[in-house]
Amino acid sequence: MQDPRVRIFVIIALSVAAFISLAGAALAFLYWICLPGRYQCVKRPAAIIFFLMIVVISFITEFTTGNGLSYFIRMTVILLLALYAYTAYIPGEFFRVMVWLFGERGFDPGLIAEMSMKALNDLEDDSSNIRIALRQKQAPLGFSTLTPVIGMFVLNQIRRAYDQADLLAVRGYRNGGTLCPEFHPDIRDYICGIMAICIVILAILYRS
């Protein structure tokens, strides 16, 4: 999917289908298997953390309401879709899509979305650098090192936020702006979008 509008729509549609029913989750998972670069997103360190969170919540849900397995399946599929969206993201896509969708009113939300994605990339880079530093010092990640690591994450994000604010101020940014986004969808984009719509319909029909 080279058109970011279609990719974002497909991710949202499949996530909705996975949330609606187990059938929708199964179909969304089959769709995910066919996506290019799908396995790259699983290799990211954040994937393990979010997956463990889903496992813990699933166990709690199973012992409280008895729907832990259903929750596990649905949320795992949604996690895979979210990781794929993050991996397939190209800088500037959210900006262009928001302006295309909302016109001039989408400029600020698009800018915020791009800055948020930049912050996530920075967090991932910081995490990788910290793991390398701990490995070189042969220091395991425990309670003694957790506090300075978290402090480093917070301080780096605050510093970058100040730098971004100064950069926008220097460039004279106040509110809004103009952008003329261009998209070049092909037949494969339309097919992917139609298939996602069909999966949502099937998820609703076979809702459990």
C-alpha positions in Angstrom: 0.0 0.0 0.0 1.8 3.1 -1.2 -1.1 5.4 -0.5 -0.9 6.4 3.2 -4.6 7.2 3.3 -5.4 3.6 2.3 -2.9 2.2 4.8 -4.3 4.2 7.7 -7.8 3.3 6.7 -7.0 -0.4 6.5 -5.3 -0.4 9.9 -8.2 1.3 11.5 -10.8 -0.9 9.8 -9.0 -4.2 10.7 -8.5 -3.0 14.3 -12.3 -2.4 14.5 -13.0 -5.8 13.0 -10.7 -7.5 15.4 -12.3 -5.7 18.3 -15.8 -6.5 17.2 -15.5 -10.3 17.0 -13.2 -13.3 17.1 -14.0 -13.9 13.4 -12.9 -10.4 12.6 -9.7 -10.9 14.6 -9.0 -14.1 12.7 -9.6 -12.5 9.3 -7.6 -9.4 10.3 -4.7 -11.7 11.3 -4.8 -13.4 8.0 -4.7 -10.0 6.3 -1.7 -9.1 8.5 0.1 -12.2 7.4 -0.2 -11.0 3.8 1.2 -7.5 4.5 4.8 -6.8 3.3 7.4 -6.3 6.1 5.0 -7.7 8.7 7.7 -9.6 10.6 9.9 -6.5 11.0 7.5 -4.9 13.4 7.6 -8.0 15.7 11.3 -7.6 16.2 11.0 -4.2 17.8 11.7 -4.1 21.6 8.4 -2.4 22.4 6.5 -5.4 20.9 7.6 -7.6 23.8 6.6 -5.1 26.4 3.2 -4.6 25.0 2.7 -8.3 24.5 3.5 -9.1 28.1 1.0 -6.4 29.2 -1.7 -8.1 27.1 -0.8 -11.5 28.6 -1.0 -10.1 32.2 -4.3 -8.4 31.6 -5.7 -11.5 29.8 -4.9 -13.6 32.9 -6.7 -11.1 35.1 -9.6 -10.9 32.8 -9.9 -14.7 32.6 -10.1 -15.0 36.4 -12.6 -12.2 36.8 -15.0 -12.3 33.8 -13.9 -15.5 32.0 -13.2 -13.8 28.7 -9.4 -13.7 28.9 -8.7 -15.8 25.8 -11.0 -13.7 23.7 -9.3 -10.6 25.0 -5.9 -12.0 24.3 -6.7 -12.9 20.7 -8.3 -9.6 19.8 -5.7 -7.4 21.5 -2.8 -9.4 20.1 -4.1 -8.8 16.6 -4.7 -5.1 17.3 -1.1 -4.9 18.6 0.3 -6.5 15.5 -1.6 -4.0 13.3 -0.4 -1.1 15.4 3.2 -2.2 15.2 2.9 -2.7 11.5 1.4 0.9 11.1 4.4 2.2 13.2 6.9 0.3 11.1 5.4 1.2 7.7 5.1 4.9 8.7 7.1 7.3 6.5 7.7 10.8 8.0 5.2 13.3 6.7 2.4 10.9 6.0 0.2 11.9 8.9 0.7 15.5 8.0 -0.4 15.0 4.4 -3.4 12.8 5.4 -4.7 15.2 8.0 -4.5 18.2 5.7 -6.2 16.2 2.9 -8.9 15.1 5.3 -9.6 18.4 7.1 -8.1 21.1 4.9 -6.4 24.0 6.7 -7.8 22.8 10.0 -5.8 19.6 9.7 -2.5 21.4 9.6 -2.1 21.7 13.4 -3.3 18.1 14.2 -1.0 16.8 11.5 1.9 18.7 12.9 1.1 17.3 16.4 0.9 13.7 15.0 4.3 14.1 13.2 5.9 15.4 16.4 4.4 12.5 18.4 5.8 10.0 15.9 9.2 11.7 16.1 9.0 11.4 19.9 8.3 7.7 19.7 11.3 7.2 17.3 13.5 9.1 19.8 12.3 6.9 22.6 13.2 3.8 20.6 16.7 5.2 19.8 17.2 6.1 23.5 16.2 2.6 24.5 18.6 1.1 22.1 21.5 3.3 23.3 20.7 2.5 26.9 20.8 -1.2 26.3 24.1 -0.9 24.5 25.5 1.2 27.4 24.3 -1.3 30.0 25.7 -4.2 28.0 29.1 -2.5 27.8 29.2 -1.8 31.5 27.8 -5.3 32.2 25.1 -3.8 34.4 21.8 -5.6 34.4 18.6 -3.6 34.2 17.1 -3.8 37.7 15.7 -1.5 40.3 19.1 0.2 40.9 19.3 1.2 37.2 15.6 1.7 36.5 15.3 5.1 38.2 18.2 6.8 36.2 17.0 5.1 33.0 13.5 6.6 33.4 15.0 9.9 34.4 17.1 9.9 31.2 14.0 9.2 29.1 12.1 12.1 30.7 14.9 14.6 30.6 15.6 13.8 26.9 12.0 14.3 25.9 11.8 17.6 27.8 15.0 18.8 26.2 13.7 17.8 22.7 10.4 19.5 23.4 12.2 22.8 24.2 14.3 22.5 21.1 11.2 21.9 18.9 9.4 24.9 20.5 12.5 27.1 19.9 12.7 25.9 16.3 9.0 26.7 15.6 9.4 30.1 17.3 12.5 31.0 15.2 10.6 30.0 12.0 7.8 32.3 13.0 5.1 29.6 13.4 2.0 30.8 15.1 -1.1 28.8 14.0 -2.0 26.8 11.0 -0.4 26.8 7.6 -0.7 25.6 4.0 0.2 22.4 2.4 -0.8 20.8 -0.9 -0.5 17.0 -0.4 -0.3 14.7 -3.4 -1.2 11.0 -3.4 -0.7 8.4 -6.1 -2.9 5.3 -5.4 -2.9 2.3 -7.7 -5.2 -0.6 -8.2 -3.6 -2.5 -5.3 -4.5 0.2 -2.9 -8.2 0.0 -3.9 -8.2 -3.8 -3.6 -6.7 -3.6 -0.1 -9.2 -1.0 1.0 -12.2 -3.1 -0.4 -10.9 -6.2 1.3 -10.6 -4.4 4.7 -14.2 -3.2 4.3 -15.4 -6.8 3.6 -13.6 -8.0 6.7 -15.4 -5.4 8.8 -18.7 -6.5 7.4 -18.0 -10.2 8.1 -16.9 -9.3 11.6 -20.3 -7.6 12.2 -22.2 -10.5 10.7 -20.4 -13.1 12.7 -20.2 -11.1 15.9 -19.8 -13.2 19.0 
